[in-house]
Amino acid sequence: MNYYLFNAEDLAADDYFKEWVCSPTPDTDAFWKTFLHEYPERYYQLEEARQLVTGLREIQCQPGQDASVERIWQRIDQTLEPAQPILLTRQITWQRAWQMAALLLLILGAGWLGMNQLQNGKTPKPKLAQAGNDWVETLNEASQSMEIQLADGSLVKLQQGGRLRYRKELAGPLREVYLTGEAFFQVRKNPTKPFVVYANGLVTKVLGTSFRVNAPADASIVTVDVKTGRVSVYANQPSRVQDPESKGMVLTPNQKAVFHRDAVTLDKILVDSPSLLISRRELQQFVFEDAPIARIFGAIERAYGVDIIFDEEVMQHCTLTLSLDDENLFQKLDVICKVLDAQYKLIDAQIVIYSKGCPRVN
Amino acid sequence: MLSARPHSALWHAFRQGDRAAFQQIYGLYARDLLNYGYKVTHDVPLIEDSIHDLFIELWQSRANLSDTDSIRFYLFRSLRNKITKTRNRDLFFQAADINDAPLAVDDFIIENTLIEGEEVQRINQQLLKSFALLTPRQQEALNLRFYQHFSNEEIAQIMGVNYQSACRFIYAALKTLREVVRILSVGLLWVGLEGF
């Protein structure tokens, strides 16, 4: 190559030259020194090219990447969460064995401390597992459920085999926890710092409420059912086009979200046995004698927090005599429908009544 | 820095499903990919989403990867494809073409660890300003060449253009930037001579 005819940009674009500037070797050093020695008048071309190459490398550095690198990894890790059980069957390396032993020791230690406290008759709070890092992981290997109190006072009842990962101080703008398995959450209200549960690709976000998340590690379904308050659930698919939360749904008490991980679909249904949302005393006031069906449905809607959809015009002459006691909602609907010769269906957590109406009574 | 390849042991462990190895591989490339992403688009969430998807796919297809795959090249090319695909889709919703928006100078910061002397710093500042005035594609090509150290052939493939175009991007950009270096170098020379 006749580098004598090269100007600065030619040199900067040349592979051999760039390699010398970026990572010189004795060979390349010798080559370019000889070149300069022979053609000292090319010094400026060479120097300018060198400056271009080094300058271009320097100015490409981006600040503040560490945070992004870490953040993206968290997301990747979280997306891959279900792959974990496969990992456990893998051959165990020494390093991993030590890690596992340490973890086991931590859990045993935490369990021992918890037991100790129980025996001493003190507050039965299990001690938070200590870890050098902010994140703490608790695995419930006991044969019964385990209560974990988080730094904000929220309570998590972790079922057998459940795994909860959380920050000791719940630092950051969100109270974030990661769950595999089943747990019931009673979240202390804090409107400025939402509480977020990540479970197998489903995100559950609340301000303060109680709900249950069931995300078995090897199942393709995640469910969330709500006991009190409002809960927002959505698939964990960060998107730039729209806020993923806007593609999710809001659950109210007695509603349940079923998330299919494979199809990434989210359905809203009623919980298996809706519980009463009003006090028993209030319930006793719901006694109806020959009352229009609209009033009765209204009462049921209030008592269980459900939506009942029916054609008011068609059913305007339907009346019933009944009192609402605390029997099962669905049994009650069965009875009502039998009496009125109607049918009901559950569609998207709503109760839809199909009726041909009732004869007018004079 | 020159085309760092993961040790074959690391790569092997990753293909066997070792999550720790996977994380190390991520650590090897994440910074460079982010850096490159900034040259392709200014949309940080888009870059991060794309890198996320990229590594998820890498993990999922680990069993089908060969021993000799040029992982670095693959990652860069896939990242660019992802970003442009999403961007093109979004263009249906957004009228403005992000491709044409020049990058703001303020978004770069010079790292001076390797260079010394105020004059060199000033040259780099000047270089940075001129760099920001280059077309996005020129900036991208320069990043791939001088920061990521890809060959011109690889750059052409990553950017999805032919070899001549890739060379043209680089050469035209260097020609523009050279003016900066030339003028200031003369100044530097004078400063240097005054020292005697």
Interface residues (C-beta under 8 A of the other chain):
Chain A: N7 A8 E9 A12 A13 D15 K18 E19 C22 S23 Y44 E47 E48 Q51 L52 V53 T54 G55 L56 R57 E58 I59 Q60 C61 Q62 P63 Q65 S68 V69 R71 I72 W73 R75 I76 D77 T79 L80 A83 Q84 I86 L87 R90 R96 P238 S239 R240 V241
Chain B: M1 L2 Q16 G17 D18 R19 A20 Q23 Y26 G27 A30 R31 L34 N35 Y38 K39 D43 V44 P45 L46 E48 D49 I51 H52 F55 I56 W59 T86 D90 F93 D107 F108 I109 I110 E111 N112 L114 I115 V120 I123 N124 L127 L128 F131 L142 N143 R145 F146 Y147 H149 S151 C167 I170 Y171 L174 K175 L177 R178 V181 R182 S185
